[in-house]
């Protein structure tokens, strides 16, 4: 009986949507990281959503909502590349709509769109690379603790927080950051090209801007919101089809409590909050 009811409901929904233009909408919200956990964006979790969106043959375009403070440069590039590969394969334009932020890796994903539309108060840019940590050498000295480290390889202890920094390590890390930064810069120039309206010395410092300022700099294309823009372009009879993760048919909740899992969840939440907080969000 339940299956029959669902079948009638699906048929009725399809009937009511006849004559409407369907636009698939993929919402990418969260910190970008390889770790498989709720609220994280990575190629493994995003790719199935993208494939379902681009597979809708009748859709004249695909809309992607981006709301991310950034994260992994590798996962950002992989997601952006997958968007472009599918867009070229299916011959569909991609419209990216930025909500609170498309910063750092979030902006890396956003440039995969043929157009980027933002709110005036959205945060965009932050085209840079950062590595951060803590040093506890002084604390160990005060506590009278001696740390002993033995490595095979002179650079294996790089970034060890309990050892003094070495200039050679700093130089190597700086070059590492510059290499990744150049990948980001090249991607922005490749995708935005002549749309960019400011010199490299201004655009690629890691600074971020409001959506309004981003339009002036050529980092994004226009101000607007998803409903207004899509209705203007494709008519008011729209069916915005949200492409959400599929729920498992036999979803059995995990029971029990693990102190390690709890600690990991708390740590991940703090990391995510720190990324959002640097943007004031």
Phi, psi and omega in degrees: 000318180297319180295321179295318179297316178297322179296318178295320180296316180296320179297318180295320178297318179296321181295316181293334182270359178299136180087351178268151177272123181268127175239113176290140182235121177251123181259119179249099184237127173131181178281143182267117182203151182289336184297133181275096177207159182299136178089000178255144177254131173203170186297327182295321182273330185276325185304315179301324179293317180296317181298319178294321181294312183287343180283349179283099190295326184285346184288128179283346182199167175240131178256136178234125176263125180247130175214087186211139176274356179115199182148227184298124177293328180292310180296325178298313181293320180297318179294313179300317180295320180295322176300314181293320180299315180291323179297316179291321181296319184261355179064040181242137174288151180243123177252120180259131178243122182264132175266247183295317186205143163227080187245146178053241180299331176296322177288326176303318178291318184300324183291352174290343180284153173288333174218148177239118180248135187229163168279150178306329183260006175300157175253126182227157176105233185058051183275086182196182181226139181224140169230132184220156178194195180231156175239128184243020183300313180298323180295320179295320179299316181294328181274353181072029181258134178253126179261134180242123182232131178234126184231157167251103188119122187297333186255011184292337183263015178304137179072011174296118186290348182259005178242149178297147177291144175249142181300325179296324177292318180298316180297319181292319178295319179299318178294322177301314179295318180297322179297314180292320179302320181294324175301316179297312181300314180299321180294318180296315180295322180294319185275322185266328174051235184289353178290335181293132187239023179215157181289160179305322183298342178261322188280327193248035180266354186094358178288152174239159186224167173289164177301319180300314179292327178298325176295316180298324182277349181083010177287331177226172190260321187198165173266146178161182176228165190299320183290313181299312184295312184291324178291323178297321185273325188240008178094163185281341178275076183249146170241099178279106184267107180286123178265102184250158177301141179283139177275139179297143183296317178255079182272104180254116181295146177281131180255163177098172184227133177236123179298323180294316178297318179299314180297320179295318179297317180296316180299316180296321179296319179295320178297315179297316181297324180296321179294318178292321185295330181294343176262001182079022183247000000 
